[in-house]
Amino acid sequence: MGCFTGQVERVGNTRIFARATRDAKQFLVYQMEYSAANDVALILPLPVPPNTGQEAVQFIRLSGYDNFFAEMENGFPLTRNAPVSGNHTKHAAANLVGSFEASFIPSQQELVGLDVPFRIPTELWNQFPEYSDFGFAVFKLRAGTNVVQPLALEFPMRNPQLLFFPTVEIRNEQAPEEVSFDHDLFCQARAGWLRSYDVANSFMRIPETHGIVSADERISRMTVQGAHPNSDILVGLRA
């Protein structure tokens, strides 16, 4: 799942981690599998405050921690928790994409400055009016059947009470009202989801997360599969 430019044959096994900080910023880590015949871009809308400059969004390299999500899943001894029912199909092994170009585009108007292969038509963005004053993280990815290295960033939150999971799908120049989800969502918040058996430090290499994961907090997890409205997922933060 995600907002893709060009033609993408398949997207699946999407995993997203989110954590809010005390200074009203959010960490976001995103990983998925995809198949594309040509180079494409993954564009993630971000609910940053209006007029957020490029310097306010920081990209974090997790090149030394490719199994970030695999180790996070070790905190949950049960199989994938699926409060929303659906089928999950494992696919053939794919290549790990360890090299990509990342940038932050402060406004929807500036997206038109991207090269054509990495641009989504304006009429598709117009189907999501909530994005009219969002910023956008752009990841240029290479062709092939690939697993993306964990894509990590930190951005200022427009609403510090809401964790944001970018789950809207735009693919093959279409944005249907209903799409098939295949998502594992993780966060460090009281979300009412399945919780890890212990704090993150007991099953993850915290120094290699570069501050993204809090060592002494447990992790919450929810799996979303099957057909659902094409929208992002917001989680209210409890005191």
C-alpha positions in Angstrom: 0.0 0.0 0.0 1.1 3.6 -0.5 1.0 6.3 -3.1 3.0 5.1 -6.1 3.9 6.8 -9.4 3.9 4.8 -12.6 2.9 1.2 -13.0 3.3 -1.1 -10.0 2.3 -4.7 -10.4 2.1 -5.7 -6.7 2.5 -4.2 -3.3 2.2 -6.2 -0.1 3.4 -7.0 3.4 3.4 -3.3 4.4 4.8 -2.7 7.9 4.6 0.7 9.6 5.9 1.9 13.0 5.0 5.2 14.6 6.0 7.0 17.8 5.3 10.5 19.0 8.0 12.4 20.9 7.5 14.9 23.8 8.4 17.8 21.5 5.4 17.2 19.1 7.3 15.2 16.5 6.5 11.8 15.1 8.9 9.0 14.0 7.7 7.0 11.1 9.3 3.8 9.7 7.8 2.2 6.5 8.6 -1.0 4.7 6.9 -3.0 2.0 7.4 -5.4 -0.9 6.7 -4.3 -4.5 7.1 -5.3 -8.1 7.6 -2.7 -10.9 9.0 -2.9 -14.4 10.4 0.6 -14.2 11.7 2.9 -11.5 8.9 4.4 -9.4 8.5 6.7 -6.5 6.7 6.1 -3.2 5.1 9.3 -2.0 3.9 9.5 1.7 1.6 12.4 2.6 2.6 13.9 6.0 0.3 16.0 8.2 2.9 18.6 9.1 2.0 22.1 10.2 1.3 24.5 7.3 4.4 26.1 5.8 6.8 23.5 7.2 10.2 23.9 5.6 12.4 21.2 4.2 14.8 21.3 7.2 12.0 20.4 9.6 11.7 16.8 8.2 14.7 14.5 9.0 15.4 11.3 7.1 17.1 8.5 9.1 19.2 5.8 7.6 18.5 2.4 8.9 20.9 0.7 6.5 22.5 -1.3 9.4 19.2 -2.5 10.7 17.5 -4.1 7.7 15.6 -6.6 10.0 14.1 -3.7 12.1 10.6 -5.1 11.7 11.6 -8.8 11.9 13.1 -8.1 15.4 10.1 -6.0 16.4 7.8 -8.9 15.6 9.9 -11.0 18.0 8.2 -9.1 20.8 4.9 -10.9 19.9 5.2 -14.6 20.5 1.9 -15.3 18.8 1.3 -15.4 15.1 0.1 -12.3 13.3 -2.7 -10.7 15.3 -5.6 -9.9 12.9 -8.5 -8.1 14.6 -9.6 -7.2 11.1 -10.1 -10.5 9.2 -8.5 -11.3 5.9 -6.1 -13.7 4.2 -2.3 -13.2 4.1 -0.3 -14.8 1.4 3.5 -15.1 1.5 5.2 -14.3 -1.8 8.5 -15.4 -3.4 11.7 -14.0 -2.0 12.5 -10.5 -3.2 15.6 -8.3 -3.4 16.4 -5.9 -0.6 16.5 -2.3 -1.8 19.3 -0.7 0.2 19.8 2.4 -1.9 17.2 5.0 -2.6 16.8 8.8 -2.9 14.6 10.5 -0.3 13.4 14.1 -0.2 10.7 16.2 1.5 8.4 18.3 -0.7 6.7 21.0 1.4 3.5 21.4 -0.6 1.3 19.7 -3.1 1.9 22.5 -5.6 5.7 21.7 -5.6 5.1 18.0 -6.5 4.6 19.1 -10.1 8.3 19.9 -10.2 9.2 16.2 -9.9 10.3 14.4 -13.1 7.4 12.8 -14.9 8.1 9.2 -13.9 8.0 10.3 -10.2 4.8 12.4 -10.4 1.2 11.5 -9.5 -1.5 13.4 -11.6 -3.0 16.3 -9.8 -6.5 15.0 -10.4 -5.7 12.0 -8.2 -4.4 14.1 -5.4 -7.6 16.1 -5.7 -9.6 13.0 -4.6 -8.0 13.6 -1.1 -8.7 17.2 -0.2 -7.2 16.6 3.3 -3.8 16.6 1.5 -4.2 20.1 0.1 -1.8 21.6 2.7 0.2 18.5 3.6 3.9 17.9 3.0 5.2 14.9 1.2 8.1 12.4 1.7 9.3 11.1 -1.7 11.3 7.9 -2.0 12.6 7.1 -5.5 12.8 3.3 -5.9 14.4 1.1 -8.5 12.6 -1.4 -10.8 12.3 -5.1 -9.9 10.7 -7.3 -7.3 12.0 -5.8 -4.1 11.7 -5.5 -0.4 12.4 -1.9 0.5 14.9 -1.2 3.3 13.1 0.3 6.3 12.3 4.0 5.3 12.6 6.2 8.4 11.9 9.8 9.1 10.9 12.3 11.8 8.4 15.1 11.1 6.7 17.8 13.1 3.1 16.8 14.0 0.2 19.0 13.1 -1.9 17.4 15.8 0.2 16.1 18.7 -2.7 14.0 19.9 -2.9 11.9 16.7 -0.4 9.3 15.4 -0.5 9.1 11.7 -0.2 5.9 9.6 0.0 6.6 5.8 -2.2 3.8 4.4 -3.9 5.5 1.4 -3.3 3.7 -1.9 -2.7 5.4 -5.2 -1.4 2.9 -7.7 -1.4 2.6 -11.5 -3.0 6.1 -11.7 -6.0 4.9 -9.8 -7.3 5.7 -6.3 -10.3 3.4 -5.7 -12.7 4.1 -2.8 -12.0 0.6 -1.4 -8.6 -1.2 -1.4 -7.2 -4.5 -0.1 -5.1 -3.9 3.0 -2.1 -6.1 4.0 -0.6 -4.1 6.9 1.1 -4.7 10.2 0.9 -1.5 12.2 3.2 -0.9 15.2 3.4 2.0 17.7 4.6 2.9 21.2 1.4 4.3 22.5 -1.7 3.1 24.4 -3.7 2.2 21.3 -5.7 -0.7 22.7 -3.8 -3.1 20.4 -2.0 -6.3 21.1 1.1 -5.4 23.3 4.6 -6.9 23.3 5.5 -9.3 26.0 8.2 -6.9 27.4 9.8 -3.5 26.7 11.5 -3.0 23.3 15.0 -3.3 24.8 14.4 -7.0 25.4 14.0 -8.0 21.8 15.4 -5.1 19.6 18.9 -3.5 19.2 17.9 -0.1 20.4 21.1 1.8 19.5 20.6 0.8 15.8 17.2 2.5 15.7 18.9 5.9 16.2 16.3 7.1 18.8 13.3 5.9 16.8 12.3 3.2 19.3 12.0 4.0 23.0 14.0 1.3 24.9 11.9 1.0 28.0 8.4 1.1 26.5 6.4 -1.8 25.2 5.2 -1.9 21.5 1.6 -2.2 20.3 0.6 -4.1 17.2 -2.4 -4.4 14.9 -2.8 -6.3 11.7 -5.2 -5.0 9.1 -6.1 -7.2 6.1 -8.8 -7.4 3.5 -11.0 -4.8 1.8 -11.3 -1.5 3.6 -12.0 2.2 2.7 -9.0 3.8 1.1 -7.9 6.1 3.9 -5.1 6.8 6.3 -5.2 5.4 9.8 -5.1 7.8 12.8 -4.6 6.7 16.4 -5.6 9.0 19.3 -2.9 9.2 21.9 -4.1 8.5 25.4 -2.7 10.2 28.5 
